C-alpha cells in the first residue's frame, strides 16, 4: 500500500485547483474547485475508488455512460475502473470534496480518455 499525497499539498490545473485536506495509508481527502466553463478530463483509475460530495454549486457528472446533474449536498460514488468527469457549465465555481480510497494513491493513477486541454 502507498499514498503519495501529503496534507497541504495543492495544485493548479487548467480547470481549477485541488488541495489535500487529509490523508492516511489507504485514503486521501481533497477539496477541488472547478471554475466556470471548465471540465476535468474524462478519466478512470486502476487503483482507487472515489466518493464526491458537492459542497458548492451545480455540475454535470459523467459516470460510465450516464451524465448526471448534481448540486450542493449531492454525492457520487465512482468505482475503480469506471470512467468519470465533472463539468461546470455555470458562471459560479463548483467545489466538491473528493475522498479517494485504495491501495495505491498517486496522481499518476489517471488514465485520460478525453481532455479539452490537450493532456492525453
C-alpha positions in Angstrom: 0.0 0.0 0.0 1.2 3.5 -0.7 -0.1 7.0 -0.5 1.9 9.6 -2.4 -0.2 12.6 -1.2 0.6 14.8 1.8 -1.7 17.1 3.8 -1.5 20.6 2.5 -0.3 19.6 -1.0 -2.1 21.6 -3.7 -2.0 22.2 -7.4 -3.5 24.4 -10.1 -4.9 22.8 -13.2 -6.4 24.3 -16.4 -9.9 23.7 -14.9 -9.3 25.0 -11.3 -7.4 23.8 -8.2 -7.2 20.9 -5.7 -5.8 20.7 -2.2 -5.2 17.7 0.1 -7.1 18.3 3.3 -6.2 14.9 5.0 -4.7 11.6 4.1 -3.8 8.2 5.6 -2.4 4.9 4.3 -5.5 4.0 2.3 -7.3 7.3 1.8 -6.9 10.9 0.6 -9.4 13.8 1.1 -9.2 16.7 -1.4 -11.1 19.9 -1.9 -11.5 20.5 -5.6 -12.6 23.7 -7.3 -13.8 23.7 -10.9 -14.0 27.2 -12.4 -16.9 28.4 -14.6 -17.0 26.8 -18.1 -14.3 24.2 -17.2 -14.3 20.4 -17.0 -11.9 17.8 -15.9 -10.7 15.2 -18.3 -12.8 12.1 -18.9 -10.7 9.6 -16.9 -10.5 6.4 -14.9 -8.3 5.0 -12.2 -6.9 1.5 -11.7 -6.1 1.7 -8.0 -8.7 3.8 -6.3 -12.4 4.4 -6.0 -13.7 8.0 -5.3 -16.6 9.5 -3.3 -17.5 13.0 -4.3 -19.7 15.4 -2.3 -20.8 18.6 -4.0 -20.5 21.4 -1.4 -21.0 24.4 -3.6 -22.6 24.9 -7.0 -24.1 22.8 -9.7 -22.3 20.4 -12.1 -22.7 17.8 -14.7 -21.1 14.5 -13.7 -20.2 11.8 -16.3 -20.3 8.4 -14.6 -19.8 5.5 -17.0 -22.3 6.2 -19.8 -24.6 8.4 -17.8 -24.5 12.2 -17.5 -26.0 13.3 -14.1 -26.9 16.8 -12.9 -25.6 17.3 -9.4 -25.9 20.2 -7.0 -24.9 21.2 -3.4 -25.3 18.2 -1.0 -25.4 15.6 -3.7 -22.9 12.8 -3.7 -21.4 10.4 -6.3 -19.6 7.1 -5.9 -17.0 6.2 -8.6 -15.9 2.6 -8.5 -12.4 1.6 -9.6 -12.1 1.5 -13.4 -15.3 3.5 -14.2 -14.8 6.5 -16.4 -15.9 9.8 -15.0 -15.7 13.6 -15.3 -17.2 16.7 -13.7 -18.1 19.8 -15.7 -19.1 23.3 -14.6 -21.4 24.9 -17.1 -22.4 27.7 -14.7 -21.0 31.1 -14.0 -20.0 30.2 -10.4 -17.3 28.0 -9.0 -18.2 24.3 -8.3 -16.5 23.0 -5.2 -16.5 19.3 -4.2 -14.9 17.1 -1.6 -13.2 14.0 -3.0 -12.4 11.0 -0.8 -10.1 8.6 -2.6 -9.9 5.1 -1.2 -7.5 2.4 -2.4 -4.2 0.6 -2.0 -2.1 2.9 -4.2 -3.0 6.6 -4.1 -1.0 8.6 -6.6 -1.7 11.5 -9.0 -0.2 9.3 -11.8 -3.2 6.9 -11.5 -5.1 8.9 -14.0 -5.9 7.4 -17.4 -7.2 10.3 -19.5 -9.7 9.2 -22.2 -10.7 12.7 -23.4 -9.2 16.1 -22.5 -10.0 19.6 -23.8 -6.7 20.9 -22.6 -4.5 18.5 -24.7 -3.1 16.4 -21.8 -3.6 13.0 -23.4 
